[in-house]
Amino acid sequence: ADGLAAGKGVVVAPDAASARAAIRAAMEDRQFGDAGARVVLEECLTGPEVSFFALCDGTRAVPLMTAQDHKRVFDNDEGPNTGGMGAFAPSPLIDAAQQDRIMREIVEPVLAGMRAEGHEYRGFLYAGLIMTSDGPRVIEFNVRFGDPEAQVVIPMIDEDLAPYLAAAADGHLDGAPRFAARKHVGVVLASAGYPGPVTTGLPIRGLDEAVRLDDVLIFHSGTTAAPVTAGCGRADALASGFGRSHRVLTAGGRVLTVVGTGDSYESAI
């Protein structure tokens, strides 16, 4: 879908019949509303997807970090695309040589092209890459941190980020922030039925226990707070944030992202 579809407007069609069905769903059945009034057909790129982040000051860019996210709703890369079911950083697929190639062949030409067109770009540049057998190919660009990649990348920053952002905005970027070496893995807890219709208002348990664990961060997305009523156990209430007088309920499709940290991906998971 060529319009804004909350990250859910992509259909990977394995054959012509699936492609025709996806076009009918978007353009005739209006599955994505006005976002599907026009569609884009792209070459099907095969390979793992990598999120590559750079910070730009209009004339130069510095690489920040890489990550990989899981777009499909189910394990084993099955089910419909979503806004992202989890992510891990850094990507083990990108070494120093690959990073140099991505900067040289993708990021720097984008900056030069935008500057030549009179649209000097300052800020985050997120290149969504497919690592094909012929090398990295761009599947999309975003001009922001991605979600859920931000939840695993930002905690890795080992110093203040604000001075680098200010330098990029002023056009005087000199170097990139330090990143911690430990692995970060985030897993999204989603409501049943996502990315389709979901039921909300269900209690979330275990948050108290989770925040007491070392190397664990919890990011709220589709949650809300409700006053504790008679019969609601203390385990349903969150000790921090909403307070003991409230419990946490689901309020959306993607509900929480739980991030674990470790010396290996396995320990973080």
N, C-alpha and C positions, 0 to 999 in steps of 0.2 A: 504494500500500500504506500502511495507516494506522500500521504499526509501523516500527521502525528497519530500514532496508534499505540502509545504507551509501551513501546518496545515489543509489541505483539503482532506487528503487521507483516512479518516475514513468513513465507511458506516455502519450505525446501521441497521441490517437486521431483520425485525420482523418475517420472515418466510424463508423456504428453497428456494422458488422461488426468493425472493429478494436477497438472498445470492448468488445464481447462476448467477443472472443478474449482480450483483456487480463484481463478479470474471471475467465474460466475458468482462465487461466494462474496467476493469483494465488490464487484461492480454492479451485479444485479440484486443479490440478496442483502447488500449493504452491511456485511458482517462487521466492518470497521467504520461504519457511518460515512461521513463525508471524506474521511481519510482515504477511503478506497475508491473515490470517484475517478482517480487516475492511478494506474499501476506501472511499476517499473519491472521489466524482465531483465535479469542479469545472468551471465554465465554462472553455472553451478561450480563453485570452487570447492575442491576436495582437500581436506587436511585439517589438522587441529587449529583452533582459533586462539590467537594471542592478542591481548590488549597491551598496546605500547603507549606510554605516556611521556610527553615532552613538555617542557615549559619554554615559552617563546617570548621574546621581547621586541618582535617586529623585524629584526634583522638576523638574529641568531636564536638557536634553540639548544637546550641541554636535555639529555635523556634523564628521566626520573626513575621509572621502575616499570617492570613488566608484570603482567598477571594473566591468569586464564580463568574464564568463568564457564559455568555450565548453563547453556541456554534452554535445553529441553527439560520438560517437567519431570521425566522419570529417569531412573538409572539406565545405564547402557546406551545413553544417547537416544532415547526413545520418547515418543510423545510430542505434543506441539511445542513450539517455541514460547518462551516466557520472557519477562523482563530480566531474568537471571535467577538461578536457583542456588548460587553459591560461587565462590571464587577462591583461588589460592595465589600467593605471590612469594617469591618471584617465579616466573615461568622457567622451568628447566630447559625449555627449547631454545632460549635465546642466550647465546654466549657473546663474548666481546666482539667477535668477528661479525656475527649476525646483527648486533646492535649498531656497529659502524655502517653496515650495509643499509639498514633501515633508515638511519639518519641521512646517509648520502643519497639514497635512491628515492626516499619517500618524504621524510619530514622537511629536509632543507629545500627540495624543489617546491613543496607546497608554500613555504614561507616566501620564497623568491617569486613564485607566481602570484601570490596575493599582493605582494608589494608592488609588482609590475602593473597590476590592475588597479592600484590606488586604494587597496584595502589592507593596509599593514596590520598584521595580526599579533596581538599580545594576549597571552593567557595560556591555559592548558590546551594542548592538542592531543587528542586521544585517537590513535590510529587502530582500528580493528583489523587485524591481519589474519589471513588464512595462510598457513605455512604449507604451500603446495610443493609438489615434487620439483617445480621450477623456481622455488624460492618464495619469499613473502609477497603476497598480493593483498591489496586493500579491499576490504568488504564494506567498510564505512569509516567516516570520520565523525567525531564529536568534539565540540568546543567546551568541554567540561570534564570533570572526573566522572568515571562511569559508576554505575551501581549494579551489582554489589562489589565491584572492584575497589571502590574507595574505602570500603570497610576493612579490607586487608592491606591496602597500600598505605593509607594515612597513618595507621598505628606503627608502621615501620620507620617513619621519619624520625631521625635521631637528634634533631635540633629544631630550633624555631623555623617555621616555614614562612612566616609573615615577611621577613626581610627579603626573601627571594621573590615573593609575589610583588612586593613594592618595586623591586629592581626591574622585574619584567614589565610592570606597568609604566615605569619611567623610561624604559628603553635602554637600561644599563645593566643587563643581567651578566653576572660574572660567576660562573660555577653553579653547581647543583648541591642541594642539601645532602647530608649523610643519611644513609639508611642502615637500619639494624640488619644483622646477618641472619637472624632467626626466621624460620618459615612461618607464614600466617595463612590459615585456612578458615574460610567462612562458609557456613551452611545455612541456607534459608529454611525456616519453618513456614510452610504455606498452608492455607486452608484447603480442605478437600474440595476438589472441583476446579481449582485454579489451573489454567488461566481463564476458565469459564466462570459461570455464576457460582458464588460461594455463600455459605451460611456464616454469619458473624454473630458476635455476642457470646462466644463460648469462653469459659474461664481458662486461663493459662497458669499451669502449676509448675513449680520447680525453679522459679526465678531467684528466690532467696538462696537456694542451695548453689545455683550456678554462679552467682556473683561472689560467693565465698571461695571459689576455686581459683588457684593460681593460673595465670596465663589465659584467662578467659575474659572476653568482652562480649556484651550483648547490646545490639543496636535495635531499637524499636522502629517499626515501620507502620504496620497496620494494627495498632493497639489503641485501646482506650481505657479509661479508669471508671469504675462504678463503685458507689458506696457499698461497704460491707453490710449485708443484711443478716437477719437471724438464720442460723444454720450454715452460714458460710465459714468454713474453717480458717484459722490463721494462716494455713499453708497457701491459701488462695490470695493472700495479701502480699504486696511487695514492700519490703522493709525500707527501701530507699526510693526516692522519686515521688511516687504517688502517696506513700505513707500507709500506715497500718489501717487507716480507716477506709481504704479503698482496695479493691482487687483489680487485676488486669484482665481485660477481655479482648478477644479478637475483634478487629474492626476493618479487615481488608483481606486481600488475596495473599500477598506476601506479608507475613506477620512479624517475624523476627529474623535477624541474622546473628548467628552465634559464631564468634571468631575464637579459634584456639591458636596458641603459639607454641612452637617447639623447635628443637634443634633439627628435626626432620619433618617431612610432610606427614609421615605416619604418626609421629608423636603428637603433632598438632591436630590431626584428624581425631 
